[in-house]
Amino acid sequence: MSPAFLATNLAAALLLPPLNLLLLAFTGLWLLKRRQALGKALIASSLVLLWLLSTPVVADRLLGMLDPVPRPITGAQADAIVILSGGIYAHSLEYGGDSVNQFTLERMRYGAWLARRVEKPVLVTGGAPQSGIPEARLMRAVLEREFAVPVKWVEDRSLTTLENARFSAAILKQEGIRRIYLVSHSWHLKRATAEFERAGLVVIPAGTGYFCPGSILPLDWLPSPKALLKSHLAMHEGIGLLWYRILNQFGEHA
């Protein structure tokens, strides 16, 4: 596991639920004897925020705020399909080793469907932040063996979305390709699209997992682990957007 990956994930854990809310509550407990009113307020705030972020009615809308406007996709808009990795399923017993995780699989499924529809070559991108087999190589194996979709290019060095964009753009530009369909989860596309465009590519966002609002039901106010994960993802993307904006403001890239 690379030190940068470890540091990034440690910082994310401290800033994101549920750990950030637990730290808020523990701070309140620590202050109870010194500043009782403030301590109680912090504890109450942590509980209320944990409840709200764990409810589908809040979590779905937080994640949905990141969705770009869906655009009709045709085969004439771009010349290649780029599918972003979303993590691995490490040491899987049923597959006898590392495989793609749920997020990567969802992106690959849509990427395979899109590849058949528009008949454009595919690039997969993702390195090995936790060491082992790079995510892009696992993606190629699954796409070709299980989805019967050929992969033309494999970018297997990147450890971040920013590097996904930089390294993929370098490969595609050598092939004379500057217009791409970018496949990822809809909530990740805002950040990913900005980085690929900054790398010099014209991007047609091709998202999967869009939030489809409907009627709010009473059960939507009940906390659930699934809703808390969605809030976690939404806040992670929000922090990522802010961090990349700061990096680009000062002309630096990590």
Backbone hydrogen bonds, N-H to C=O, Kabsch-Sander energy under -0.5 kcal/mol:
donor,donor_aa,acceptor,acceptor_aa,energy
2,S,129,P,-1.6
6,L,2,S,-2.3
7,A,3,P,-2.8
8,T,4,A,-2.5
9,N,5,F,-2.3
10,L,6,L,-2.1
11,A,7,A,-2.4
12,A,8,T,-2.2
13,A,9,N,-2.2
14,L,10,L,-1.8
15,L,11,A,-1.4
16,L,12,A,-1.6
20,N,16,L,-2.1
22,L,18,P,-2.0
23,L,19,L,-2.6
24,L,20,N,-1.6
25,A,21,L,-2.1
26,F,22,L,-2.7
27,T,23,L,-2.1
28,G,24,L,-1.8
29,L,25,A,-2.3
30,W,26,F,-2.4
31,L,27,T,-1.6
32,L,28,G,-0.7
32,L,29,L,-0.8
35,R,31,L,-3.3
39,G,35,R,-2.7
40,K,36,Q,-2.6
41,A,37,A,-2.1
42,L,38,L,-2.4
43,I,39,G,-2.2
44,A,40,K,-2.7
45,S,41,A,-2.5
46,S,42,L,-2.3
47,L,43,I,-1.9
48,V,44,A,-2.5
49,L,45,S,-2.8
50,L,46,S,-2.1
51,W,47,L,-2.2
52,L,48,V,-2.8
53,L,49,L,-2.9
54,S,50,L,-0.9
55,T,52,L,-1.6
57,V,220,D,-2.1
58,V,55,T,-0.9
59,A,55,T,-2.8
60,D,56,P,-2.4
62,L,58,V,-2.2
63,L,59,A,-2.3
64,G,60,D,-2.4
65,M,61,R,-1.5
66,L,63,L,-1.3
67,D,64,G,-1.2
77,Q,74,T,-1.0
79,D,179,R,-2.4
80,A,179,R,-0.7
81,I,121,P,-2.8
82,V,181,Y,-3.0
83,I,81,I,-0.5
83,I,123,L,-2.6
84,L,82,V,-0.5
84,L,183,V,-2.2
85,S,125,T,-1.9
86,G,87,G,-0.5
89,Y,99,S,-3.5
90,A,88,I,-0.8
92,S,89,Y,-0.7
92,S,97,G,-1.2
96,G,92,S,-0.6
97,G,92,S,-1.9
99,S,89,Y,-1.9
101,N,87,G,-1.5
105,L,101,N,-2.6
106,E,102,Q,-2.3
107,R,103,F,-1.8
108,M,104,T,-2.6
109,R,105,L,-2.6
110,Y,106,E,-1.7
111,G,107,R,-2.6
112,A,108,M,-2.9
113,W,109,R,-2.1
114,L,110,Y,-2.8
115,A,111,G,-2.5
116,R,112,A,-1.9
117,R,113,W,-1.6
118,V,114,L,-3.0
119,E,115,A,-1.7
123,L,81,I,-3.2
124,V,153,W,-2.0
125,T,83,I,-1.8
126,G,155,E,-2.4
127,G,158,S,-2.3
131,S,128,A,-2.0
135,E,127,G,-2.8
136,A,126,G,-2.6
137,R,134,P,-0.6
138,L,134,P,-1.6
139,M,135,E,-2.4
140,R,136,A,-2.4
141,A,137,R,-2.1
142,V,138,L,-2.1
143,L,139,M,-2.9
144,E,140,R,-2.5
145,R,141,A,-2.3
146,E,142,V,-2.3
147,F,142,V,-1.2
147,F,143,L,-0.6
149,V,143,L,-2.5
152,K,122,V,-1.7
152,K,150,P,-0.5
153,W,122,V,-1.9
155,E,124,V,-2.8
156,D,154,V,-0.7
164,N,160,T,-2.5
165,A,161,T,-2.0
166,R,162,L,-2.3
167,F,163,E,-2.7
168,S,164,N,-1.8
169,A,165,A,-2.4
170,A,166,R,-1.7
171,I,167,F,-1.6
172,L,168,S,-2.5
173,K,169,A,-2.6
174,Q,170,A,-1.2
175,E,171,I,-0.7
175,E,172,L,-0.7
176,G,173,K,-1.5
177,I,172,L,-2.7
178,R,176,G,-0.5
180,I,202,V,-2.8
181,Y,80,A,-2.6
182,L,180,I,-0.6
182,L,204,I,-2.1
183,V,82,V,-3.4
183,V,181,Y,-0.7
184,S,182,L,-0.6
184,S,206,A,-1.0
186,S,208,T,-2.6
188,H,185,H,-1.8
189,L,185,H,-0.9
189,L,186,S,-0.7
190,K,186,S,-0.5
192,A,188,H,-2.2
193,T,189,L,-3.3
194,A,190,K,-1.5
195,E,191,R,-1.7
196,F,192,A,-2.4
197,E,193,T,-2.4
198,R,194,A,-1.9
199,A,195,E,-1.3
200,G,197,E,-1.5
201,L,196,F,-2.0
202,V,178,R,-3.7
203,V,201,L,-0.6
204,I,180,I,-2.9
206,A,182,L,-2.9
208,T,184,S,-1.5
212,C,210,Y,-0.5
217,L,215,S,-0.5
220,D,217,L,-1.7
221,W,218,P,-1.6
222,L,219,L,-1.7
224,S,54,S,-2.5
228,L,224,S,-1.8
229,L,225,P,-2.0
230,K,226,K,-1.7
231,S,227,A,-2.2
232,H,228,L,-2.4
233,L,229,L,-2.5
234,A,230,K,-2.5
235,M,231,S,-2.6
236,H,232,H,-2.3
237,E,233,L,-2.3
238,G,234,A,-2.2
239,I,235,M,-2.5
240,G,236,H,-2.3
241,L,237,E,-2.7
242,L,238,G,-2.0
243,W,239,I,-2.7
244,Y,240,G,-2.6
245,R,241,L,-1.9
246,I,242,L,-2.0
247,L,243,W,-2.5
248,N,244,Y,-2.6
249,Q,245,R,-1.8
250,F,246,I,-1.5
251,G,248,N,-0.6
252,E,247,L,-2.9
